[in-house]
Amino acid sequence: MFKQAFGSIRDTITINQQIGGELVCDYEYNADLASWFYDVTYTYVPNRKPSVHTGTGEYYGKEWMQDEQLVKIGSWLVLSTGGGLQGEKLLVGTPRMEKWHETIVSQEEMKRYTGIVYGKLQTLEILLAGYPTK
């Protein structure tokens, strides 16, 4: 119990993805008297393809739910994750990209984007049109 309250815990979990494949999450949990946080490194392992490092998420003072799902938008994959104290982070890429794009989205912007990421996709597709896919 003391280690959980004041120490560091490192572990790896795997989340099955609805689009296929798995999201491997290497995380570190830290806590002190003031708060707690999770730093998470994501690797997407598509079915029968090489894995790709998708980026990182940070959760400060809030629980990491360990249930993230990649969303497919055209040829893009989008992962909404913790952006630390600034808001939420969108990780955007394709399985063949070496480095995915990271965009911090404020809480107010996230309210608008949440509907986009999980259904109404036109605005996000326009936004993604400017990103190189390789």
N, C-alpha and C positions, 0 to 999 in steps of 0.2 A: 504493500500500500504506500509506503514512504517513497519508494522508487517512482511509482506512478505520479505522485504529487510533486516531486522535486527532481525527477531524473529524466533521462532521455530513453525512449523506447523506439527501436527500429524494427520494421517488419515489412513483409510484402504480401499483398493480397491480389487476387485475380478476379476481375468482373467480366462475366460473359456479356457480349455485346449483342443487342437486338439486330444490328446490321451484319452480324457475323464476326467471328474472331473473338479475341479477348483483349482487355485492357489490363496490363500489369502495372500495379501501383506500388512503388517502393516509397515508404513513408517513414518520417521521423516525427515522433510526438514528444513535445517538451512542455513542462509546466513549472510555474514558480508561484510565489504568494499572490502575485497580481493577476495572472491570467494563464492561458495555455495556448499552444498552437501546433498545427500540423504542417509540415512541408512534404509535398507529394511530388514524385517524379513519375510521369506517365510514359508507358511504352505500349503502342498498339501492335498486336500480333494478329494480322489478318489471316484468314484461312488460306493455307498453302502458299503463303508469300513471306518474304523476310519481314522481321519486325522493324518498327520505325519509332524513334524517340519523338514523342509529340510535344513535350514541354513539361512545365511544372505548375503546381497550384499551391497557394498558401492560405491557410485558414487560421486567423488570429482571433481568439476569444469566441469562436463558434465551432460547433462540432462538424467534423467531416463525415458525411453520411455514407461514404463508401458505396455509392450506387450510380456513379456517373455513366452516362450513355453517350457515345458518339452519335451525331446526327448527320445523315448524308444529304447534301444539298447539291444537286447536279454532280459534278466530279469531285466536289469538296467534302471533307469531313470536318465537323465542328464539335469541339468539346467545351462545354461551359464548366468552369471550375473556380475555385477561390482565388481572388486577386489581392489577398492581404487586406490592409486597411482601406485601400482605394476603392474597393467594390468587387466586381466579378471579373474574371479573365476568360476571354474566348481564345481557344487554341484552334487555329484554322490551317488545314493542309490536305495533302493527298498522300496515299501510301508510298508514292515514289519520291516524295520530297525529303531531303536530308534535314532541313530545319523548317519547322512550322512557324507561322505568323502568330504573334501574341498581341492581343489587344485588351487593355484594361477598360472596363465599362463601369461607369458610376452606377450607384443604386437606382437613380432616376432613369438613366438610359437602359438599365437592365429590365426595368418594368416594361419598356417599349419592345426590347429585343426578345424577351421571354416568349411572347406570342409568335415572333418571327421564327425563332429557333425551333419551336415545337409545333409549327403548322403554317403560318402565313409567311411564306418564304420570299416573296418578290423583292422586298427592300434589301434583305441580306444577300440575295443573288446579285443584285446590282452592286452592292458593296464589294462582293467577292470578285466581280468581273475585272477589277483593277489589279488583283494579286497575280503574280506569275505562278504557274502551276508546277514548275520544276525547280 
